[in-house]
Amino acid sequence: MTPAARISAAIGILDHVLAGLPAEQALLRWSRSSRFAGSGDRAAVRDLVFDALRCRDSHAALGGALSGRGLMIGGLRAAGRDPAELFTGQGHAPAPLGPDDRPGTAEGIADIPAWIQPLWDASLGDRASAVADRMRQRAPVWLRVNPIKADAATAVDALAQDGIAAEADARLPTALRVTAHERRLSQGRAYRDGLVELQDLSPQLACAALPLVAGMRVLDYCAGGGGKTLAVAGRAPGLTLVAHDADPARMRDLPQRAERAGVSVQVTAAPRGVFDLVIADVPCSGSGTWRRTPDSKWRLTSQGLRDLAAVQAQILRRAADLVGPGGHLAYMTCSVLDGENGAQVDQFLAENPGFRQVSRQSWTPLEASDGFFLSLMARG
Ligand SMILES: C[S@@+](CC[C@H](N)C(=O)[O-])C[C@H]1O[C@@H](n2cnc3c(N)ncnc32)[C@H](O)[C@@H]1O
């Protein structure tokens, strides 16, 4: 596909997304109906779509309309390019520019939905605009080295043999930042043999802050695909790892991922007994990960956020019942909004005097990668 044909494809996909279809579904639908597109085309179109969604409102302003076409025109203008070079109407290129494609101004547009802006500002204080700005950029790819199978140097060598460049991060011995060819990862030996897993730096830092001691019983109460379960495995010998999720289908891949990692995990629909550590990686707005899932930024509603807060409070109460005497409860979100983080924990602590907070940490893309929150609490 020519660059202009890729832009035409992105325009069509974005129109579906703007009409309400989730971006992944819109991309999949286009892929299925575009057998002529090679893997390079698919990756390029995906990048165009996600770049546009990260900067939706400012690019719409620059492009003259909140439409697929407006977003593509605005994106080119934001990059200092003349859209007329690609919007020629020739071959598969989009139609030439017309009077409706006049540029507006993007000044003062932070690409944060207007109703969230006050919550964003109150949560992030003097870093609010810098974090919003960072959310308009692509996120780096991070890997977690599986200490059961390799150390960082071995993993970097294995990745290099797969044609992937990665470098260790000084903050965490298991964190590798991919610097080139991340799309080769799933086909590579380092990944297939369980030496590395895809995991952002911030949840890795949060999991590294958990108090893991040999022989502990650990429950991952909202395990999903098992990212946190696998991140704590191997951090201390003889851990009993139990994974639970209200939606068992979300844990479908966990047995296979655990096997690849060389870890034993019990999956359960109903956790029994008490645990030394309960991890509650609760469903949240994902506002810390909006670089990776930019359409969720625009899909979130105030009612949706209120519903999430209610589920988070309910999960905290249930998870707390599963913490044994002297045990710990780790509440995590990938949000930067205080209503899902500090305020939620403060409410829980006010209602549960049997728990005290041991530590509270939050990360934003300014100092780590995704925005992330951890409150570590202890019973008794
Ligand atoms: C942020 S995701 C978990 C991601 C996962 N820990 C990981 O690292 O891959 C939140 C999970 O909570 C689950 N969940 C939602 N409501 C729940 C509830 N009431 N009890 C337990 N899990 C719940 C969802 O199904 C979802 O898989």
The ligand as an ORCA input file, in Angstrom:
! r2SCAN-3c Opt
* xyz 0 1
  C      -7.129     -4.561     35.743
  S      -7.834     -6.081     35.305
  C      -6.677     -7.219     35.954
  C      -5.405     -7.342     35.162
  C      -4.524     -8.462     35.641
  N      -4.276     -8.408     37.068
  C      -3.205     -8.510     34.904
  O      -2.187     -8.059     35.438
  O      -3.188     -9.017     33.786
  C      -9.150     -6.239     36.434
  C      -9.792     -7.600     36.492
  O     -10.744     -7.580     37.564
  C     -11.773     -8.480     37.227
  N     -12.936     -8.189     38.099
  C     -13.952     -7.324     37.888
  N     -14.801     -7.340     38.918
  C     -14.323     -8.229     39.799
  C     -14.765     -8.694     41.062
  N     -15.875     -8.227     41.621
  N     -14.032     -9.637     41.694
  C     -12.888    -10.111     41.132
  N     -12.429     -9.705     39.933
  C     -13.129     -8.772     39.283
  C     -11.988     -8.261     35.752
  O     -12.616     -9.378     35.168
  C     -10.556     -8.025     35.257
  O     -10.008     -9.205     34.753
*
